Amino acid sequence: MNKDYANPEEYGLADLLCCAASREVQDNEIVFAGTGLPMVAIMLAQKTHAPNLKLIFEAGTLDGRPPEIPTSVGDARCEMGASRASGLYDAFSIAQRGYVDLGFLGGAEVDEYGNVNTTVIGDYLEPELRLTGSGGNPDINSFAGRTVFIMVHEKRRFTERVSYITSPGWRVKKWPGGEFVHRRELYGAAYRGGPSAVISTAGVFRFDDESGRIYLDTCHPGKTPQEIREMCRFDLDIARVSGETLPPTREELHFIHEVLDPEQIFIPRVKPPST
Amino acid sequence: MGNNKRITLQQAAEIIRDGSSLTFSGFTIWRRPFAVVFELIRQGRKGLHLIEVNGGPQTEFLVGAGCVDIWESCWVGHELYGKYGANLSRKVGNREIIVEDYSHAEMLFRFAAAASGAPFAVTQTSLGTDIHNPEYDMLGRAGLRDGKRIARHKYQFTEDPFFDAGAQVLIPAAKVDVAVMCVQQVGEEGTVRVSGQYYSDPEAARAADITIVMAEEIVPEEYLRRESDRNTIPGFEVDYILECPFGAHPTGMFGRYDVDGGFLKDFYGRTRTQEGFDDFAREWIFGLDHMGYLEKLGWPRMLSLKANTALNYSTGVKRGQ
């Protein structure tokens, strides 16, 4: 069952990203997700293969079971069916204590070690553009067992060194000097893992355990490894490509568009072919 | 006891003087004390130092209006209705504002430290990031670290002396003059009952020297004290109270009304330039009081935002495209 894959004209890129992200979740995990596509992805997992996942939103709802997608993590809809409605102190203490298996995050820039920038574009002291800032991105990425990033793929965003490390990857800066070290060295007792995947609009990327360097795992339908390599400012490892990203199933598309996001808040609907 | 904590909206804004440090209730686009924020802009407040667990539309309005000199926080934007803080971004670019970046958990732990009377908090979050880059201590660069209200250092590193858990970051308590809260209910003596997620409100109220609570309704204390397990903040932590229905608009309030996404989208779209902001402020802030503002919004719009009392959110708002 569950292998009724949709044809290319039946889904859009946002559907593909959402489904790829959803498949990173395992049942019974404690998952911390941010607003937007990450939220749809974990709720999709909850509706399909991971019915026992525990959902934490950083504004303070613990183990919620919202029937429809909240507009943001502070939304009243987050509380539906929750085990407890609390606040940020609970949410971040739970993360620092080590309960969180998986975090789902976004980013504006990522480097070859999974460091993510959501703070500024350009020189920090003379910024070209000030972005939203860290939010909970560094906190979740510091403490979750693994984190998955969902990102728009543009060459300038997949860069050798991000303008500002907002959120720690596998090789991070050791202050006060700022030399790069493996995050294991820095985090000591708090070390639990790090970024495990980047799902971009071009493909799915993973990280080498030891070197911490990113590599291409699957290409989205219609993209070649060479093309994706051209879309990165660093020397992308394409020797470990395992194939094409699996398309959404019709069941997954049903949950996304009929159950979770019928209002098309985060995921636009692709019109079915008129046959 | 009794009603002696009651003040008006105008008085609430007058308590926040030029140069005050200030924080708010709520989370991003939820339960922000907008009626007070608008009144601060009308009164032309200057030199505010915002210290926020996270920013949001209230930050963008105050920054756009030129009320803010310093912003310490971790995030600003309008969620789905505006992807970043365009006014803050513009003023950072023009060097009109000092921004000190921390992570979300760091800001929260800073408030928790202040709320418990401790001078600093200890955490391991954000190790290895540029948040700890010593070059990026912006209050230090501006020569403002006096060791009084503004901490002598942005952070300090130490090793765990007790259990050998490795590198730890010490972050200074968030010392704020005034917290302005926006909640569903407050009692005549100041007891606060927040419904739904309480975000970082308990820490913010306790950390501040002066706490002002603006509520959708002031209710009898006796009513709240019948079920004290449902209350969020004890009355003695609250200095002033005022009643102001729809006081959080355009942000939302659990159980009462939803976020006015259209309003926020319009604000974000029109205030990417200073001229755009000034124009928006002339239309929606200056020359109006709170009742005038609500009249301008109009009943159809307010009723569409009104929450369903069983679901706690509105079924009448159009959220998607």
Boltz contact constraints between the chains, C-beta under 6 A:
constraints:
  - contact:
      token1: [A, 35]
      token2: [B, 79]
      max_distance: 6.0
  - contact:
      token1: [A, 59]
      token2: [B, 27]
      max_distance: 6.0
  - contact:
      token1: [A, 59]
      token2: [B, 197]
      max_distance: 6.0
  - contact:
      token1: [A, 59]
      token2: [B, 199]
      max_distance: 6.0
  - contact:
      token1: [A, 60]
      token2: [B, 197]
      max_distance: 6.0
  - contact:
      token1: [A, 61]
      token2: [B, 197]
      max_distance: 6.0
  - contact:
      token1: [A, 71]
      token2: [B, 80]
      max_distance: 6.0
  - contact:
      token1: [A, 71]
      token2: [B, 319]
      max_distance: 6.0
  - contact:
      token1: [A, 72]
      token2: [B, 79]
      max_distance: 6.0
  - contact:
      token1: [A, 74]
      token2: [B, 27]
      max_distance: 6.0
  - contact:
      token1: [A, 74]
      token2: [B, 28]
      max_distance: 6.0
  - contact:
      token1: [A, 74]
      token2: [B, 30]
      max_distance: 6.0
  - contact:
      token1: [A, 76]
      token2: [B, 196]
      max_distance: 6.0
  - contact:
      token1: [A, 76]
      token2: [B, 254]
      max_distance: 6.0
  - contact:
      token1: [A, 76]
      token2: [B, 312]
      max_distance: 6.0
  - contact:
      token1: [A, 76]
      token2: [B, 313]
      max_distance: 6.0
  - contact:
      token1: [A, 77]
      token2: [B, 313]
      max_distance: 6.0
  - contact:
      token1: [A, 79]
      token2: [B, 196]
      max_distance: 6.0
  - contact:
      token1: [A, 85]
      token2: [B, 196]
      max_distance: 6.0
  - contact:
      token1: [A, 85]
      token2: [B, 197]
      max_distance: 6.0
  - contact:
      token1: [A, 87]
      token2: [B, 198]
      max_distance: 6.0
  - contact:
      token1: [A, 87]
      token2: [B, 199]
      max_distance: 6.0
  - contact:
      token1: [A, 87]
      token2: [B, 200]
      max_distance: 6.0
  - contact:
      token1: [A, 88]
      token2: [B, 108]
      max_distance: 6.0
  - contact:
      token1: [A, 88]
      token2: [B, 199]
      max_distance: 6.0
  - contact:
      token1: [A, 88]
      token2: [B, 200]
      max_distance: 6.0
  - contact:
      token1: [A, 92]
      token2: [B, 105]
      max_distance: 6.0
  - contact:
      token1: [A, 92]
      token2: [B, 108]
      max_distance: 6.0
  - contact:
      token1: [A, 124]
      token2: [B, 136]
      max_distance: 6.0
  - contact:
      token1: [A, 130]
      token2: [B, 89]
      max_distance: 6.0
  - contact:
      token1: [A, 130]
      token2: [B, 92]
      max_distance: 6.0
  - contact:
      token1: [A, 131]
      token2: [B, 84]
      max_distance: 6.0
  - contact:
      token1: [A, 132]
      token2: [B, 75]
      max_distance: 6.0
  - contact:
      token1: [A, 132]
      token2: [B, 77]
      max_distance: 6.0
  - contact:
      token1: [A, 132]
      token2: [B, 84]
      max_distance: 6.0
  - contact:
      token1: [A, 133]
      token2: [B, 74]
      max_distance: 6.0
  - contact:
      token1: [A, 133]
      token2: [B, 75]
      max_distance: 6.0
  - contact:
      token1: [A, 134]
      token2: [B, 74]
      max_distance: 6.0
  - contact:
      token1: [A, 134]
      token2: [B, 103]
      max_distance: 6.0
  - contact:
      token1: [A, 135]
      token2: [B, 74]
      max_distance: 6.0
  - contact:
      token1: [A, 135]
      token2: [B, 75]
      max_distance: 6.0
  - contact:
      token1: [A, 135]
      token2: [B, 104]
      max_distance: 6.0
  - contact:
      token1: [A, 136]
      token2: [B, 104]
      max_distance: 6.0
  - contact:
      token1: [A, 138]
      token2: [B, 103]
      max_distance: 6.0
  - contact:
      token1: [A, 138]
      token2: [B, 126]
      max_distance: 6.0
  - contact:
      token1: [A, 138]
      token2: [B, 129]
      max_distance: 6.0
  - contact:
      token1: [A, 139]
      token2: [B, 103]
      max_distance: 6.0
  - contact:
      token1: [A, 139]
      token2: [B, 104]
      max_distance: 6.0
  - contact:
      token1: [A, 139]
      token2: [B, 105]
      max_distance: 6.0
  - contact:
      token1: [A, 139]
      token2: [B, 125]
      max_distance: 6.0
  - contact:
      token1: [A, 142]
      token2: [B, 125]
      max_distance: 6.0
  - contact:
      token1: [A, 164]
      token2: [B, 130]
      max_distance: 6.0
  - contact:
      token1: [A, 165]
      token2: [B, 129]
      max_distance: 6.0
  - contact:
      token1: [A, 165]
      token2: [B, 130]
      max_distance: 6.0
  - contact:
      token1: [A, 168]
      token2: [B, 128]
      max_distance: 6.0
  - contact:
      token1: [A, 168]
      token2: [B, 129]
      max_distance: 6.0
  - contact:
      token1: [A, 172]
      token2: [B, 128]
      max_distance: 6.0
  - contact:
      token1: [A, 173]
      token2: [B, 128]
      max_distance: 6.0
  - contact:
      token1: [A, 175]
      token2: [B, 132]
      max_distance: 6.0
  - contact:
      token1: [A, 176]
      token2: [B, 134]
      max_distance: 6.0
  - contact:
      token1: [A, 183]
      token2: [B, 128]
      max_distance: 6.0
  - contact:
      token1: [A, 186]
      token2: [B, 127]
      max_distance: 6.0
  - contact:
      token1: [A, 186]
      token2: [B, 128]
      max_distance: 6.0
  - contact:
      token1: [A, 187]
      token2: [B, 127]
      max_distance: 6.0
  - contact:
      token1: [A, 188]
      token2: [B, 165]
      max_distance: 6.0
  - contact:
      token1: [A, 188]
      token2: [B, 166]
      max_distance: 6.0
  - contact:
      token1: [A, 189]
      token2: [B, 165]
      max_distance: 6.0
  - contact:
      token1: [A, 189]
      token2: [B, 166]
      max_distance: 6.0
  - contact:
      token1: [A, 190]
      token2: [B, 124]
      max_distance: 6.0
  - contact:
      token1: [A, 263]
      token2: [B, 319]
      max_distance: 6.0
  - contact:
      token1: [A, 263]
      token2: [B, 320]
      max_distance: 6.0
  - contact:
      token1: [A, 264]
      token2: [B, 320]
      max_distance: 6.0
  - contact:
      token1: [A, 264]
      token2: [B, 321]
      max_distance: 6.0
  - contact:
      token1: [A, 265]
      token2: [B, 319]
      max_distance: 6.0
  - contact:
      token1: [A, 265]
      token2: [B, 320]
      max_distance: 6.0
